[in-house]
Amino acid sequence: MTNINLLPGDSSLEEMLAGTDDGLYVNTNRSWSIDDKRTNFQFTTEWGQLVKAGKLGAVVKNATYTGKTPVFWGNCDAIGSESEWYMWGTPNCGKGQPGQSMHVGHGTAPARFRNVKIQGS
């Protein structure tokens, strides 16, 4: 599995939130599913918060976002600066039968994506 890293941008989380009229802030993936061609995906997070008029609001449980990979990445309009960049990792790549063990890492800062299909409770 390829390690994916986003280069830092020139925004901050606060600026991204302030520039969002209606959205969902998500954090900490809980589960994921992606097809064999790596085109269609679904991620469920442990929690999310509604964003209204640039402010964080109510907590949303089981926040989920789905989409098509090229469209999703094409809708990224802001990435946090180097001061917010962090290398995340997991001890397994989450695929294979039986399961495979291979440490993977993804480096990123907070990022904003427009026009993403979301769900939550």
Rosetta blueprint (number, residue, H / E / L):
1 M L
2 T L
3 N L
4 I E
5 N E
6 L L
7 L L
8 P L
9 G L
10 D L
11 S E
12 S L
13 L H
14 E H
15 E H
16 M H
17 L H
18 A H
19 G L
20 T L
21 D L
22 D E
23 G E
24 L E
25 Y E
26 V E
27 N E
28 T E
29 N E
30 R E
31 S E
32 W E
33 S E
34 I E
35 D L
36 D L
37 K L
38 R L
39 T L
40 N E
41 F E
42 Q E
43 F E
44 T E
45 T E
46 E E
47 W E
48 G E
49 Q E
50 L E
51 V E
52 K E
53 A L
54 G L
55 K E
56 L E
57 G E
58 A E
59 V E
60 V E
61 K E
62 N L
63 A L
64 T E
65 Y E
66 T E
67 G E
68 K E
69 T H
70 P H
71 V H
72 F H
73 W H
74 G H
75 N L
76 C E
77 D E
78 A E
79 I E
80 G E
81 S L
82 E H
83 S H
84 E H
85 W L
86 Y E
87 M E
88 W E
89 G E
90 T E
91 P L
92 N L
93 C L
94 G L
95 K L
96 G L
97 Q L
98 P L
99 G L
100 Q L
101 S L
102 M L
103 H L
104 V E
105 G E
106 H E
107 G E
108 T E
109 A L
110 P L
111 A E
112 R E
113 F E
114 R L
115 N L
116 V L
117 K E
118 I E
119 Q E
120 G L
121 S L
